[in-house]
Amino acid sequence: MRLTEYINPKCVSVDMEVKGKDEALEFLVGLLLQGGSITAAQKKEIINILKKREALGSTGVGYGVGIPHGKCSSMDKIVLAIAVSKKGVDFDSLDGKPVHIFFLLLGPEGTPTEHLKALARIARFSKDRNFRERIVKAETPEEILKIIKEREDKELA
């Protein structure tokens, strides 16, 4: 399992400008919609799923990283959107600091193992300061994908 298998380059943004958690979730889901990873009919349901998950506890995990995630019955595969906010977003992070890197992970309800493996990999990569710094400095979606691929290649070598 590789994260890059779940990422459509059209679902990656290097210039997210939003104010607050709700706008960030809307933006991320919008990336999935514009990239063709979800349908317009799924958008509202997914936003509701993400907001319910956030109500349980923030997915702002610290280190300037947020990993909003959920499972949606109308989805048939795991998808991932990535966005970078240069200014940072107040996301009620566990460490109280703004989030600069967002990884939105969504999948169908019947893939708990694959979903958890993807979450664990994102969390593990996010603890690497060099990885985070490179993602924030990336100027194109393709550069972000290259950074993730390099990190995965290193881990799987």
Long-range contacts (C-beta under 8 A, 24 or more apart in sequence): 1-114, 1-117, 1-118, 1-121, 2-149, 2-152, 2-156, 3-80, 3-118, 3-121, 3-122, 3-125, 3-148, 3-152, 4-145, 4-148, 4-149, 4-152, 6-77, 6-78, 6-79, 6-80, 6-105, 6-118, 7-80, 7-81, 7-82, 7-145, 7-148, 8-35, 8-36, 8-37, 8-79, 9-35, 9-141, 9-142, 9-145, 10-34, 10-35, 10-36, 10-141, 11-35, 11-37, 11-79, 11-80, 11-81, 11-82, 12-81, 12-82, 12-83, 12-141, 12-144, 12-145, 13-82, 13-83, 13-84, 13-141, 14-84, 14-138, 14-139, 14-140, 14-141, 14-143, 14-144, 15-84, 15-86, 16-83, 16-84, 16-85, 16-89, 16-102, 17-85, 17-87, 18-85, 18-89, 19-89, 20-89, 20-90, 21-54, 21-89, 21-90, 21-91, 21-92, 22-51, 23-89, 24-66, 24-68, 24-83, 24-85, 24-89, 24-91, 24-99, 24-102, 25-50, 25-51, 25-54, 25-68, 25-104, 27-83, 28-68, 28-81, 28-83, 28-102, 28-104, 29-81, 29-104, 31-81, 31-83, 31-104, 32-79, 32-81, 32-104, 32-106, 35-81, 37-79, 37-81, 38-75, 38-79, 38-106, 41-74, 42-72, 42-74, 42-75, 45-72, 45-74, 46-70, 46-72, 46-106, 49-106, 50-104, 54-92, 58-91, 58-92, 58-93, 58-94, 59-91, 60-91, 60-92, 60-93, 60-94, 60-95, 60-99, 61-93, 61-94, 61-123, 61-126, 62-93, 62-94, 62-95, 62-97, 63-95, 63-126, 63-127, 63-129, 63-132, 64-88, 64-93, 64-97, 64-98, 64-99, 64-100, 64-101, 64-132, 64-136, 65-99, 65-100, 65-101, 65-102, 65-103, 65-126, 65-132, 66-91, 66-93, 66-99, 66-101, 66-102, 66-103, 67-102, 67-103, 67-104, 67-105, 67-119, 67-122, 67-123, 67-126, 68-102, 68-103, 68-104, 68-105, 69-104, 69-105, 69-106, 69-115, 69-119, 70-105, 70-106, 71-106, 71-107, 71-108, 71-109, 71-111, 71-115, 72-106, 72-107, 72-108, 72-109, 73-108, 73-109, 75-106, 75-107, 75-108, 76-108, 77-107, 77-108, 78-105, 78-106, 78-107, 78-108, 78-111, 78-114, 78-115, 78-118, 79-105, 79-106, 79-107, 80-104, 80-105, 80-106, 80-118, 82-135, 82-141, 82-144, 84-135, 84-136, 84-138, 84-144, 86-136, 100-132, 100-136, 101-126, 101-132, 101-135, 101-136, 121-152, 125-151
